């Protein structure tokens, strides 16, 4: 059985900040985003508070729901040196 990977606190913080910022910039409430995505509002809250991280499927759905381009939320996490941005540069 493969070992379960855990994310660093920096990645959790970056992910939470990116999702919260994108949602606020789009002028969308957590409730509205949850309805658009067909998920619960507490799940979005957990992501925005760094208690959990959305799956890749959910990240793509967030981007689509907020009118972002595909990969906009995850590219700085996946390729920080290529974008001059790291999870600790917030």
HTML snippet that shows the backbone in 3Dmol.js (N, CA, C, O; Angstrom):
<script src="https://3Dmol.org/build/3Dmol-min.js"></script>
<div id="view" style="width:600px;height:400px;position:relative"></div>
<script>
const pdb = `
ATOM      1  N   UNK A   1       0.848  -1.176   0.000  1.00  0.00           N
ATOM      2  CA  UNK A   1       0.000   0.000   0.000  1.00  0.00           C
ATOM      3  C   UNK A   1       0.894   1.239   0.000  1.00  0.00           C
ATOM      4  O   UNK A   1       1.806   1.339   0.820  1.00  0.00           O
ATOM      5  N   UNK A   2       0.639   2.196  -0.922  1.00  0.00           N
ATOM      6  CA  UNK A   2       1.479   3.398  -0.984  1.00  0.00           C
ATOM      7  C   UNK A   2       1.334   4.245   0.277  1.00  0.00           C
ATOM      8  O   UNK A   2       0.272   4.300   0.898  1.00  0.00           O
ATOM      9  N   UNK A   3       2.421   4.895   0.630  1.00  0.00           N
ATOM     10  CA  UNK A   3       2.416   5.782   1.784  1.00  0.00           C
ATOM     11  C   UNK A   3       1.606   7.037   1.457  1.00  0.00           C
ATOM     12  O   UNK A   3       1.761   7.628   0.388  1.00  0.00           O
ATOM     13  N   UNK A   4       0.741   7.435   2.390  1.00  0.00           N
ATOM     14  CA  UNK A   4      -0.068   8.637   2.198  1.00  0.00           C
ATOM     15  C   UNK A   4       0.816   9.867   2.354  1.00  0.00           C
ATOM     16  O   UNK A   4       1.550   9.997   3.333  1.00  0.00           O
ATOM     17  N   UNK A   5       0.737  10.759   1.386  1.00  0.00           N
ATOM     18  CA  UNK A   5       1.527  11.985   1.432  1.00  0.00           C
ATOM     19  C   UNK A   5       0.759  13.062   2.180  1.00  0.00           C
ATOM     20  O   UNK A   5      -0.463  13.170   2.074  1.00  0.00           O
ATOM     21  N   UNK A   6       1.504  13.854   2.937  1.00  0.00           N
ATOM     22  CA  UNK A   6       0.907  14.998   3.606  1.00  0.00           C
ATOM     23  C   UNK A   6       1.475  16.267   2.992  1.00  0.00           C
ATOM     24  O   UNK A   6       2.606  16.288   2.506  1.00  0.00           O
ATOM     25  N   UNK A   7       0.689  17.303   3.022  1.00  0.00           N
ATOM     26  CA  UNK A   7       1.119  18.580   2.462  1.00  0.00           C
ATOM     27  C   UNK A   7       1.747  19.439   3.547  1.00  0.00           C
ATOM     28  O   UNK A   7       1.360  19.382   4.715  1.00  0.00           O
ATOM     29  N   UNK A   8       2.713  20.226   3.138  1.00  0.00           N
ATOM     30  CA  UNK A   8       3.371  21.113   4.083  1.00  0.00           C
ATOM     31  C   UNK A   8       2.411  22.224   4.509  1.00  0.00           C
ATOM     32  O   UNK A   8       1.469  22.541   3.782  1.00  0.00           O
ATOM     33  N   UNK A   9       2.642  22.810   5.670  1.00  0.00           N
ATOM     34  CA  UNK A   9       1.806  23.937   6.099  1.00  0.00           C
ATOM     35  C   UNK A   9       1.847  25.094   5.106  1.00  0.00           C
ATOM     36  O   UNK A   9       0.864  25.820   4.961  1.00  0.00           O
ATOM     37  N   UNK A  10       2.969  25.269   4.424  1.00  0.00           N
ATOM     38  CA  UNK A  10       3.077  26.353   3.447  1.00  0.00           C
ATOM     39  C   UNK A  10       2.142  26.131   2.259  1.00  0.00           C
ATOM     40  O   UNK A  10       1.508  27.065   1.768  1.00  0.00           O
ATOM     41  N   UNK A  11       2.068  24.875   1.806  1.00  0.00           N
ATOM     42  CA  UNK A  11       1.174  24.558   0.693  1.00  0.00           C
ATOM     43  C   UNK A  11      -0.281  24.740   1.127  1.00  0.00           C
ATOM     44  O   UNK A  11      -1.084  25.293   0.375  1.00  0.00           O
ATOM     45  N   UNK A  12      -0.625  24.285   2.320  1.00  0.00           N
ATOM     46  CA  UNK A  12      -1.992  24.473   2.815  1.00  0.00           C
ATOM     47  C   UNK A  12      -2.348  25.953   2.892  1.00  0.00           C
ATOM     48  O   UNK A  12      -3.438  26.353   2.482  1.00  0.00           O
ATOM     49  N   UNK A  13      -1.439  26.761   3.415  1.00  0.00           N
ATOM     50  CA  UNK A  13      -1.688  28.198   3.536  1.00  0.00           C
ATOM     51  C   UNK A  13      -1.819  28.838   2.160  1.00  0.00           C
ATOM     52  O   UNK A  13      -2.714  29.652   1.931  1.00  0.00           O
ATOM     53  N   UNK A  14      -0.924  28.469   1.243  1.00  0.00           N
ATOM     54  CA  UNK A  14      -0.983  29.042  -0.108  1.00  0.00           C
ATOM     55  C   UNK A  14      -2.301  28.685  -0.785  1.00  0.00           C
ATOM     56  O   UNK A  14      -2.960  29.543  -1.371  1.00  0.00           O
ATOM     57  N   UNK A  15      -2.679  27.405  -0.699  1.00  0.00           N
ATOM     58  CA  UNK A  15      -3.918  26.958  -1.322  1.00  0.00           C
ATOM     59  C   UNK A  15      -5.113  27.700  -0.742  1.00  0.00           C
ATOM     60  O   UNK A  15      -5.979  28.163  -1.485  1.00  0.00           O
ATOM     61  N   UNK A  16      -5.165  27.816   0.580  1.00  0.00           N
ATOM     62  CA  UNK A  16      -6.270  28.511   1.246  1.00  0.00           C
ATOM     63  C   UNK A  16      -6.345  29.965   0.800  1.00  0.00           C
ATOM     64  O   UNK A  16      -7.425  30.465   0.486  1.00  0.00           O
ATOM     65  N   UNK A  17      -5.208  30.641   0.773  1.00  0.00           N
ATOM     66  CA  UNK A  17      -5.160  32.044   0.382  1.00  0.00           C
ATOM     67  C   UNK A  17      -5.556  32.220  -1.076  1.00  0.00           C
ATOM     68  O   UNK A  17      -6.288  33.152  -1.411  1.00  0.00           O
ATOM     69  N   UNK A  18      -5.082  31.338  -1.943  1.00  0.00           N
ATOM     70  CA  UNK A  18      -5.392  31.439  -3.378  1.00  0.00           C
ATOM     71  C   UNK A  18      -6.888  31.273  -3.626  1.00  0.00           C
ATOM     72  O   UNK A  18      -7.479  32.025  -4.401  1.00  0.00           O
ATOM     73  N   UNK A  19      -7.495  30.300  -2.977  1.00  0.00           N
ATOM     74  CA  UNK A  19      -8.931  30.066  -3.173  1.00  0.00           C
ATOM     75  C   UNK A  19      -9.750  31.229  -2.622  1.00  0.00           C
ATOM     76  O   UNK A  19     -10.664  31.714  -3.287  1.00  0.00           O
ATOM     77  N   UNK A  20      -9.432  31.671  -1.426  1.00  0.00           N
ATOM     78  CA  UNK A  20     -10.147  32.793  -0.821  1.00  0.00           C
ATOM     79  C   UNK A  20     -10.018  34.049  -1.683  1.00  0.00           C
ATOM     80  O   UNK A  20     -11.013  34.719  -1.957  1.00  0.00           O
ATOM     81  N   UNK A  21      -8.810  34.364  -2.105  1.00  0.00           N
ATOM     82  CA  UNK A  21      -8.582  35.567  -2.921  1.00  0.00           C
ATOM     83  C   UNK A  21      -9.334  35.494  -4.235  1.00  0.00           C
ATOM     84  O   UNK A  21      -9.953  36.472  -4.656  1.00  0.00           O
ATOM     85  N   UNK A  22      -9.286  34.342  -4.886  1.00  0.00           N
ATOM     86  CA  UNK A  22      -9.978  34.190  -6.174  1.00  0.00           C
ATOM     87  C   UNK A  22     -11.479  34.357  -6.005  1.00  0.00           C
ATOM     88  O   UNK A  22     -12.135  34.999  -6.826  1.00  0.00           O
ATOM     89  N   UNK A  23     -12.019  33.785  -4.947  1.00  0.00           N
ATOM     90  CA  UNK A  23     -13.463  33.890  -4.704  1.00  0.00           C
ATOM     91  C   UNK A  23     -13.865  35.333  -4.414  1.00  0.00           C
ATOM     92  O   UNK A  23     -14.853  35.828  -4.955  1.00  0.00           O
ATOM     93  N   UNK A  24     -13.094  36.007  -3.556  1.00  0.00           N
ATOM     94  CA  UNK A  24     -13.418  37.398  -3.225  1.00  0.00           C
ATOM     95  C   UNK A  24     -13.260  38.308  -4.438  1.00  0.00           C
ATOM     96  O   UNK A  24     -14.078  39.203  -4.652  1.00  0.00           O
ATOM     97  N   UNK A  25     -12.219  38.087  -5.230  1.00  0.00           N
ATOM     98  CA  UNK A  25     -12.008  38.890  -6.445  1.00  0.00           C
ATOM     99  C   UNK A  25     -13.149  38.721  -7.437  1.00  0.00           C
ATOM    100  O   UNK A  25     -13.462  39.639  -8.196  1.00  0.00           O
ATOM    101  N   UNK A  26     -13.767  37.549  -7.429  1.00  0.00           N
ATOM    102  CA  UNK A  26     -14.897  37.294  -8.324  1.00  0.00           C
ATOM    103  C   UNK A  26     -16.209  37.810  -7.739  1.00  0.00           C
ATOM    104  O   UNK A  26     -17.236  37.806  -8.417  1.00  0.00           O
ATOM    105  N   UNK A  27     -16.176  38.259  -6.465  1.00  0.00           N
ATOM    106  CA  UNK A  27     -17.386  38.771  -5.828  1.00  0.00           C
ATOM    107  C   UNK A  27     -18.417  37.685  -5.555  1.00  0.00           C
ATOM    108  O   UNK A  27     -19.622  37.921  -5.648  1.00  0.00           O
ATOM    109  N   UNK A  28     -17.931  36.490  -5.216  1.00  0.00           N
ATOM    110  CA  UNK A  28     -18.806  35.341  -5.015  1.00  0.00           C
ATOM    111  C   UNK A  28     -18.732  34.913  -3.552  1.00  0.00           C
ATOM    112  O   UNK A  28     -17.644  34.844  -2.982  1.00  0.00           O
ATOM    113  N   UNK A  29     -19.871  34.629  -2.948  1.00  0.00           N
ATOM    114  CA  UNK A  29     -19.885  34.143  -1.570  1.00  0.00           C
ATOM    115  C   UNK A  29     -19.546  32.653  -1.548  1.00  0.00           C
ATOM    116  O   UNK A  29     -19.605  31.968  -2.570  1.00  0.00           O
ATOM    117  N   UNK A  30     -19.192  32.175  -0.368  1.00  0.00           N
ATOM    118  CA  UNK A  30     -18.945  30.739  -0.225  1.00  0.00           C
ATOM    119  C   UNK A  30     -20.200  29.952  -0.613  1.00  0.00           C
ATOM    120  O   UNK A  30     -20.121  28.927  -1.291  1.00  0.00           O
ATOM    121  N   UNK A  31     -21.334  30.440  -0.180  1.00  0.00           N
ATOM    122  CA  UNK A  31     -22.598  29.748  -0.493  1.00  0.00           C
ATOM    123  C   UNK A  31     -22.831  29.698  -1.997  1.00  0.00           C
ATOM    124  O   UNK A  31     -23.176  28.645  -2.533  1.00  0.00           O
ATOM    125  N   UNK A  32     -22.647  30.820  -2.683  1.00  0.00           N
ATOM    126  CA  UNK A  32     -22.842  30.842  -4.139  1.00  0.00           C
ATOM    127  C   UNK A  32     -21.875  29.885  -4.836  1.00  0.00           C
ATOM    128  O   UNK A  32     -22.258  29.166  -5.759  1.00  0.00           O
ATOM    129  N   UNK A  33     -20.627  29.882  -4.390  1.00  0.00           N
ATOM    130  CA  UNK A  33     -19.647  28.983  -5.002  1.00  0.00           C
ATOM    131  C   UNK A  33     -20.029  27.527  -4.747  1.00  0.00           C
ATOM    132  O   UNK A  33     -19.907  26.684  -5.636  1.00  0.00           O
ATOM    133  N   UNK A  34     -20.488  27.237  -3.544  1.00  0.00           N
ATOM    134  CA  UNK A  34     -20.871  25.862  -3.239  1.00  0.00           C
ATOM    135  C   UNK A  34     -22.044  25.409  -4.113  1.00  0.00           C
ATOM    136  O   UNK A  34     -22.071  24.268  -4.575  1.00  0.00           O
ATOM    137  N   UNK A  35     -23.002  26.295  -4.335  1.00  0.00           N
ATOM    138  CA  UNK A  35     -24.139  25.963  -5.202  1.00  0.00           C
ATOM    139  C   UNK A  35     -23.662  25.736  -6.629  1.00  0.00           C
ATOM    140  O   UNK A  35     -24.074  24.771  -7.272  1.00  0.00           O
ATOM    141  N   UNK A  36     -22.806  26.607  -7.126  1.00  0.00           N
ATOM    142  CA  UNK A  36     -22.270  26.458  -8.483  1.00  0.00           C
ATOM    143  C   UNK A  36     -21.539  25.134  -8.662  1.00  0.00           C
ATOM    144  O   UNK A  36     -21.605  24.513  -9.723  1.00  0.00           O
ATOM    145  N   UNK A  37     -20.842  24.714  -7.613  1.00  0.00           N
ATOM    146  CA  UNK A  37     -20.030  23.494  -7.694  1.00  0.00           C
ATOM    147  C   UNK A  37     -20.786  22.236  -7.279  1.00  0.00           C
ATOM    148  O   UNK A  37     -20.322  21.125  -7.536  1.00  0.00           O
ATOM    149  N   UNK A  38     -21.941  22.397  -6.641  1.00  0.00           N
ATOM    150  CA  UNK A  38     -22.702  21.245  -6.190  1.00  0.00           C
ATOM    151  C   UNK A  38     -22.080  20.557  -4.985  1.00  0.00           C
ATOM    152  O   UNK A  38     -22.152  19.336  -4.844  1.00  0.00           O
ATOM    153  N   UNK A  39     -21.465  21.361  -4.113  1.00  0.00           N
ATOM    154  CA  UNK A  39     -20.843  20.840  -2.896  1.00  0.00           C
ATOM    155  C   UNK A  39     -21.348  21.661  -1.709  1.00  0.00           C
ATOM    156  O   UNK A  39     -22.132  22.593  -1.887  1.00  0.00           O
ATOM    157  N   UNK A  40     -20.905  21.321  -0.515  1.00  0.00           N
ATOM    158  CA  UNK A  40     -21.366  22.048   0.667  1.00  0.00           C
ATOM    159  C   UNK A  40     -20.502  23.276   0.941  1.00  0.00           C
ATOM    160  O   UNK A  40     -19.315  23.305   0.616  1.00  0.00           O
ATOM    161  N   UNK A  41     -21.117  24.280   1.540  1.00  0.00           N
ATOM    162  CA  UNK A  41     -20.394  25.495   1.926  1.00  0.00           C
ATOM    163  C   UNK A  41     -19.326  25.209   2.969  1.00  0.00           C
ATOM    164  O   UNK A  41     -18.250  25.804   2.895  1.00  0.00           O
ATOM    165  N   UNK A  42     -19.568  24.315   3.952  1.00  0.00           N
ATOM    166  CA  UNK A  42     -18.508  24.025   4.924  1.00  0.00           C
ATOM    167  C   UNK A  42     -17.235  23.441   4.290  1.00  0.00           C
ATOM    168  O   UNK A  42     -16.139  23.618   4.820  1.00  0.00           O
ATOM    169  N   UNK A  43     -17.384  22.750   3.163  1.00  0.00           N
ATOM    170  CA  UNK A  43     -16.196  22.228   2.476  1.00  0.00           C
ATOM    171  C   UNK A  43     -15.352  23.375   1.932  1.00  0.00           C
ATOM    172  O   UNK A  43     -14.126  23.349   2.044  1.00  0.00           O
ATOM    173  N   UNK A  44     -15.989  24.371   1.352  1.00  0.00           N
ATOM    174  CA  UNK A  44     -15.256  25.539   0.856  1.00  0.00           C
ATOM    175  C   UNK A  44     -14.602  26.272   2.018  1.00  0.00           C
ATOM    176  O   UNK A  44     -13.457  26.712   1.908  1.00  0.00           O
ATOM    177  N   UNK A  45     -15.305  26.406   3.111  1.00  0.00           N
ATOM    178  CA  UNK A  45     -14.744  27.038   4.298  1.00  0.00           C
ATOM    179  C   UNK A  45     -13.494  26.293   4.773  1.00  0.00           C
ATOM    180  O   UNK A  45     -12.492  26.914   5.127  1.00  0.00           O
ATOM    181  N   UNK A  46     -13.560  24.976   4.778  1.00  0.00           N
ATOM    182  CA  UNK A  46     -12.397  24.169   5.203  1.00  0.00           C
ATOM    183  C   UNK A  46     -11.206  24.422   4.290  1.00  0.00           C
ATOM    184  O   UNK A  46     -10.074  24.516   4.764  1.00  0.00           O
ATOM    185  N   UNK A  47     -11.446  24.533   2.992  1.00  0.00           N
ATOM    186  CA  UNK A  47     -10.346  24.830   2.052  1.00  0.00           C
ATOM    187  C   UNK A  47      -9.761  26.201   2.340  1.00  0.00           C
ATOM    188  O   UNK A  47      -8.542  26.366   2.375  1.00  0.00           O
ATOM    189  N   UNK A  48     -10.629  27.186   2.546  1.00  0.00           N
ATOM    190  CA  UNK A  48     -10.170  28.563   2.741  1.00  0.00           C
ATOM    191  C   UNK A  48      -9.497  28.771   4.097  1.00  0.00           C
ATOM    192  O   UNK A  48      -8.759  29.740   4.276  1.00  0.00           O
ATOM    193  N   UNK A  49      -9.738  27.890   5.035  1.00  0.00           N
ATOM    194  CA  UNK A  49      -9.089  27.982   6.347  1.00  0.00           C
ATOM    195  C   UNK A  49      -7.899  27.032   6.462  1.00  0.00           C
ATOM    196  O   UNK A  49      -7.321  26.891   7.539  1.00  0.00           O
ATOM    197  N   UNK A  50      -7.531  26.383   5.360  1.00  0.00           N
ATOM    198  CA  UNK A  50      -6.374  25.502   5.357  1.00  0.00           C
ATOM    199  C   UNK A  50      -6.560  24.221   6.142  1.00  0.00           C
ATOM    200  O   UNK A  50      -5.582  23.591   6.545  1.00  0.00           O
ATOM    201  N   UNK A  51      -7.794  23.832   6.364  1.00  0.00           N
ATOM    202  CA  UNK A  51      -8.060  22.586   7.090  1.00  0.00           C
ATOM    203  C   UNK A  51      -8.024  21.381   6.163  1.00  0.00           C
ATOM    204  O   UNK A  51      -7.807  20.254   6.609  1.00  0.00           O
ATOM    205  N   UNK A  52      -8.233  21.618   4.886  1.00  0.00           N
ATOM    206  CA  UNK A  52      -8.131  20.578   3.869  1.00  0.00           C
ATOM    207  C   UNK A  52      -7.804  21.244   2.537  1.00  0.00           C
ATOM    208  O   UNK A  52      -7.882  22.465   2.399  1.00  0.00           O
ATOM    209  N   UNK A  53      -7.446  20.436   1.585  1.00  0.00           N
ATOM    210  CA  UNK A  53      -7.076  20.934   0.256  1.00  0.00           C
ATOM    211  C   UNK A  53      -7.987  20.260  -0.762  1.00  0.00           C
ATOM    212  O   UNK A  53      -8.210  19.051  -0.694  1.00  0.00           O
ATOM    213  N   UNK A  54      -8.510  21.032  -1.700  1.00  0.00           N
ATOM    214  CA  UNK A  54      -9.385  20.418  -2.701  1.00  0.00           C
ATOM    215  C   UNK A  54      -8.615  19.464  -3.610  1.00  0.00           C
ATOM    216  O   UNK A  54      -7.417  19.626  -3.840  1.00  0.00           O
ATOM    217  N   UNK A  55      -9.323  18.484  -4.112  1.00  0.00           N
ATOM    218  CA  UNK A  55      -8.747  17.580  -5.097  1.00  0.00           C
ATOM    219  C   UNK A  55      -8.498  18.361  -6.394  1.00  0.00           C
ATOM    220  O   UNK A  55      -8.987  19.479  -6.557  1.00  0.00           O
ATOM    221  N   UNK A  56      -7.756  17.779  -7.282  1.00  0.00           N
ATOM    222  CA  UNK A  56      -7.511  18.419  -8.578  1.00  0.00           C
ATOM    223  C   UNK A  56      -8.830  18.666  -9.295  1.00  0.00           C
ATOM    224  O   UNK A  56      -9.021  19.715  -9.910  1.00  0.00           O
ATOM    225  N   UNK A  57      -9.727  17.712  -9.217  1.00  0.00           N
ATOM    226  CA  UNK A  57     -11.061  17.856  -9.827  1.00  0.00           C
ATOM    227  C   UNK A  57     -11.773  19.092  -9.273  1.00  0.00           C
ATOM    228  O   UNK A  57     -12.362  19.866 -10.028  1.00  0.00           O
ATOM    229  N   UNK A  58     -11.715  19.272  -7.951  1.00  0.00           N
ATOM    230  CA  UNK A  58     -12.371  20.422  -7.337  1.00  0.00           C
ATOM    231  C   UNK A  58     -11.654  21.728  -7.679  1.00  0.00           C
ATOM    232  O   UNK A  58     -12.306  22.756  -7.861  1.00  0.00           O
ATOM    233  N   UNK A  59     -10.327  21.704  -7.769  1.00  0.00           N
ATOM    234  CA  UNK A  59      -9.606  22.923  -8.161  1.00  0.00           C
ATOM    235  C   UNK A  59     -10.035  23.382  -9.550  1.00  0.00           C
ATOM    236  O   UNK A  59     -10.250  24.573  -9.775  1.00  0.00           O
ATOM    237  N   UNK A  60     -10.158  22.446 -10.471  1.00  0.00           N
ATOM    238  CA  UNK A  60     -10.609  22.792 -11.825  1.00  0.00           C
ATOM    239  C   UNK A  60     -12.031  23.340 -11.779  1.00  0.00           C
ATOM    240  O   UNK A  60     -12.354  24.290 -12.492  1.00  0.00           O
ATOM    241  N   UNK A  61     -12.879  22.747 -10.943  1.00  0.00           N
ATOM    242  CA  UNK A  61     -14.260  23.224 -10.811  1.00  0.00           C
ATOM    243  C   UNK A  61     -14.310  24.626 -10.203  1.00  0.00           C
ATOM    244  O   UNK A  61     -15.125  25.453 -10.611  1.00  0.00           O
ATOM    245  N   UNK A  62     -13.439  24.892  -9.230  1.00  0.00           N
ATOM    246  CA  UNK A  62     -13.367  26.240  -8.641  1.00  0.00           C
ATOM    247  C   UNK A  62     -12.983  27.244  -9.722  1.00  0.00           C
ATOM    248  O   UNK A  62     -13.621  28.286  -9.870  1.00  0.00           O
ATOM    249  N   UNK A  63     -11.938  26.919 -10.474  1.00  0.00           N
ATOM    250  CA  UNK A  63     -11.484  27.824 -11.544  1.00  0.00           C
ATOM    251  C   UNK A  63     -12.598  28.092 -12.537  1.00  0.00           C
ATOM    252  O   UNK A  63     -12.833  29.241 -12.913  1.00  0.00           O
ATOM    253  N   UNK A  64     -13.281  27.052 -12.962  1.00  0.00           N
ATOM    254  CA  UNK A  64     -14.372  27.198 -13.915  1.00  0.00           C
ATOM    255  C   UNK A  64     -15.502  28.035 -13.341  1.00  0.00           C
ATOM    256  O   UNK A  64     -16.043  28.906 -14.022  1.00  0.00           O
ATOM    257  N   UNK A  65     -15.859  27.775 -12.094  1.00  0.00           N
ATOM    258  CA  UNK A  65     -16.956  28.499 -11.435  1.00  0.00           C
ATOM    259  C   UNK A  65     -16.648  29.977 -11.232  1.00  0.00           C
ATOM    260  O   UNK A  65     -17.556  30.808 -11.201  1.00  0.00           O
ATOM    261  N   UNK A  66     -15.363  30.302 -11.095  1.00  0.00           N
ATOM    262  CA  UNK A  66     -14.967  31.697 -10.856  1.00  0.00           C
ATOM    263  C   UNK A  66     -14.462  32.395 -12.120  1.00  0.00           C
ATOM    264  O   UNK A  66     -14.026  33.545 -12.061  1.00  0.00           O
ATOM    265  N   UNK A  67     -14.518  31.712 -13.247  1.00  0.00           N
ATOM    266  CA  UNK A  67     -14.096  32.315 -14.508  1.00  0.00           C
ATOM    267  C   UNK A  67     -12.590  32.443 -14.659  1.00  0.00           C
ATOM    268  O   UNK A  67     -12.103  33.308 -15.387  1.00  0.00           O
ATOM    269  N   UNK A  68     -11.853  31.582 -13.972  1.00  0.00           N
ATOM    270  CA  UNK A  68     -10.394  31.597 -14.067  1.00  0.00           C
ATOM    271  C   UNK A  68      -9.941  30.646 -15.156  1.00  0.00           C
ATOM    272  O   UNK A  68     -10.684  29.747 -15.549  1.00  0.00           O
ATOM    273  N   UNK A  69      -8.736  30.836 -15.643  1.00  0.00           N
ATOM    274  CA  UNK A  69      -8.201  29.909 -16.626  1.00  0.00           C
ATOM    275  C   UNK A  69      -7.741  28.632 -15.934  1.00  0.00           C
ATOM    276  O   UNK A  69      -7.366  28.655 -14.762  1.00  0.00           O
ATOM    277  N   UNK A  70      -7.770  27.542 -16.648  1.00  0.00           N
ATOM    278  CA  UNK A  70      -7.376  26.247 -16.094  1.00  0.00           C
ATOM    279  C   UNK A  70      -5.936  26.300 -15.616  1.00  0.00           C
ATOM    280  O   UNK A  70      -5.045  26.725 -16.351  1.00  0.00           O
ATOM    281  N   UNK A  71      -5.714  25.876 -14.404  1.00  0.00           N
ATOM    282  CA  UNK A  71      -4.380  25.849 -13.825  1.00  0.00           C
ATOM    283  C   UNK A  71      -3.990  27.097 -13.063  1.00  0.00           C
ATOM    284  O   UNK A  71      -2.936  27.126 -12.428  1.00  0.00           O
ATOM    285  N   UNK A  72      -4.810  28.120 -13.112  1.00  0.00           N
ATOM    286  CA  UNK A  72      -4.470  29.393 -12.479  1.00  0.00           C
ATOM    287  C   UNK A  72      -4.251  29.261 -10.969  1.00  0.00           C
ATOM    288  O   UNK A  72      -3.381  29.928 -10.408  1.00  0.00           O
ATOM    289  N   UNK A  73      -5.034  28.405 -10.312  1.00  0.00           N
ATOM    290  CA  UNK A  73      -4.886  28.230  -8.873  1.00  0.00           C
ATOM    291  C   UNK A  73      -3.739  27.298  -8.504  1.00  0.00           C
ATOM    292  O   UNK A  73      -3.155  27.435  -7.429  1.00  0.00           O
ATOM    293  N   UNK A  74      -3.409  26.352  -9.381  1.00  0.00           N
ATOM    294  CA  UNK A  74      -2.407  25.359  -9.004  1.00  0.00           C
ATOM    295  C   UNK A  74      -1.038  25.557  -9.614  1.00  0.00           C
ATOM    296  O   UNK A  74      -0.070  24.986  -9.111  1.00  0.00           O
ATOM    297  N   UNK A  75      -0.910  26.327 -10.656  1.00  0.00           N
ATOM    298  CA  UNK A  75       0.396  26.468 -11.311  1.00  0.00           C
ATOM    299  C   UNK A  75       1.486  26.995 -10.379  1.00  0.00           C
ATOM    300  O   UNK A  75       2.592  26.455 -10.401  1.00  0.00           O
ATOM    301  N   UNK A  76       1.238  28.014  -9.566  1.00  0.00           N
ATOM    302  CA  UNK A  76       2.300  28.467  -8.660  1.00  0.00           C
ATOM    303  C   UNK A  76       2.693  27.407  -7.634  1.00  0.00           C
ATOM    304  O   UNK A  76       3.828  27.410  -7.155  1.00  0.00           O
ATOM    305  N   UNK A  77       1.785  26.508  -7.290  1.00  0.00           N
ATOM    306  CA  UNK A  77       2.102  25.434  -6.358  1.00  0.00           C
ATOM    307  C   UNK A  77       2.915  24.362  -7.061  1.00  0.00           C
ATOM    308  O   UNK A  77       3.926  23.896  -6.536  1.00  0.00           O
ATOM    309  N   UNK A  78       2.475  23.972  -8.248  1.00  0.00           N
ATOM    310  CA  UNK A  78       3.115  22.882  -8.967  1.00  0.00           C
ATOM    311  C   UNK A  78       4.473  23.281  -9.535  1.00  0.00           C
ATOM    312  O   UNK A  78       5.396  22.468  -9.563  1.00  0.00           O
ATOM    313  N   UNK A  79       4.599  24.519  -9.983  1.00  0.00           N
ATOM    314  CA  UNK A  79       5.823  24.972 -10.624  1.00  0.00           C
ATOM    315  C   UNK A  79       6.278  26.321 -10.072  1.00  0.00           C
ATOM    316  O   UNK A  79       6.337  27.294 -10.824  1.00  0.00           O
ATOM    317  N   UNK A  80       6.599  26.408  -8.793  1.00  0.00           N
ATOM    318  CA  UNK A  80       6.908  27.709  -8.191  1.00  0.00           C
ATOM    319  C   UNK A  80       8.099  28.418  -8.823  1.00  0.00           C
ATOM    320  O   UNK A  80       8.080  29.644  -8.941  1.00  0.00           O
ATOM    321  N   UNK A  81       9.117  27.701  -9.227  1.00  0.00           N
ATOM    322  CA  UNK A  81      10.295  28.367  -9.790  1.00  0.00           C
ATOM    323  C   UNK A  81      10.027  28.923 -11.177  1.00  0.00           C
ATOM    324  O   UNK A  81      10.700  29.861 -11.605  1.00  0.00           O
ATOM    325  N   UNK A  82       9.070  28.370 -11.877  1.00  0.00           N
ATOM    326  CA  UNK A  82       8.747  28.870 -13.222  1.00  0.00           C
ATOM    327  C   UNK A  82       7.881  30.108 -13.194  1.00  0.00           C
ATOM    328  O   UNK A  82       7.776  30.826 -14.188  1.00  0.00           O
ATOM    329  N   UNK A  83       7.265  30.357 -12.063  1.00  0.00           N
ATOM    330  CA  UNK A  83       6.359  31.507 -11.975  1.00  0.00           C
ATOM    331  C   UNK A  83       6.851  32.572 -10.996  1.00  0.00           C
ATOM    332  O   UNK A  83       6.171  33.570 -10.760  1.00  0.00           O
ATOM    333  N   UNK A  84       8.030  32.351 -10.434  1.00  0.00           N
ATOM    334  CA  UNK A  84       8.566  33.326  -9.489  1.00  0.00           C
ATOM    335  C   UNK A  84       7.746  33.460  -8.251  1.00  0.00           C
ATOM    336  O   UNK A  84       7.815  34.478  -7.563  1.00  0.00           O
ATOM    337  N   UNK A  85       6.961  32.443  -7.946  1.00  0.00           N
ATOM    338  CA  UNK A  85       6.073  32.517  -6.799  1.00  0.00           C
ATOM    339  C   UNK A  85       6.191  31.209  -6.028  1.00  0.00           C
ATOM    340  O   UNK A  85       6.253  30.137  -6.631  1.00  0.00           O
ATOM    341  N   UNK A  86       6.221  31.286  -4.741  1.00  0.00           N
ATOM    342  CA  UNK A  86       6.249  30.082  -3.913  1.00  0.00           C
ATOM    343  C   UNK A  86       5.174  30.216  -2.855  1.00  0.00           C
ATOM    344  O   UNK A  86       4.699  31.317  -2.579  1.00  0.00           O
ATOM    345  N   UNK A  87       4.797  29.111  -2.271  1.00  0.00           N
ATOM    346  CA  UNK A  87       3.762  29.185  -1.235  1.00  0.00           C
ATOM    347  C   UNK A  87       4.137  30.064  -0.055  1.00  0.00           C
ATOM    348  O   UNK A  87       3.251  30.507   0.676  1.00  0.00           O
ATOM    349  N   UNK A  88       5.410  30.331   0.155  1.00  0.00           N
ATOM    350  CA  UNK A  88       5.813  31.146   1.287  1.00  0.00           C
ATOM    351  C   UNK A  88       5.973  32.615   0.941  1.00  0.00           C
ATOM    352  O   UNK A  88       6.343  33.402   1.812  1.00  0.00           O
ATOM    353  N   UNK A  89       5.713  33.012  -0.286  1.00  0.00           N
ATOM    354  CA  UNK A  89       5.874  34.402  -0.712  1.00  0.00           C
ATOM    355  C   UNK A  89       4.597  35.215  -0.604  1.00  0.00           C
ATOM    356  O   UNK A  89       4.509  36.280  -1.215  1.00  0.00           O
ATOM    357  N   UNK A  90       3.626  34.768   0.130  1.00  0.00           N
ATOM    358  CA  UNK A  90       2.341  35.487   0.190  1.00  0.00           C
ATOM    359  C   UNK A  90       2.427  36.731   1.002  1.00  0.00           C
ATOM    360  O   UNK A  90       1.434  37.443   1.147  1.00  0.00           O
TER     361      UNK A  90
END
`;
const viewer = $3Dmol.createViewer("view");
viewer.addModel(pdb, "pdb");
viewer.setStyle({}, {cartoon: {color: "spectrum"}});
viewer.zoomTo();
viewer.render();
</script>
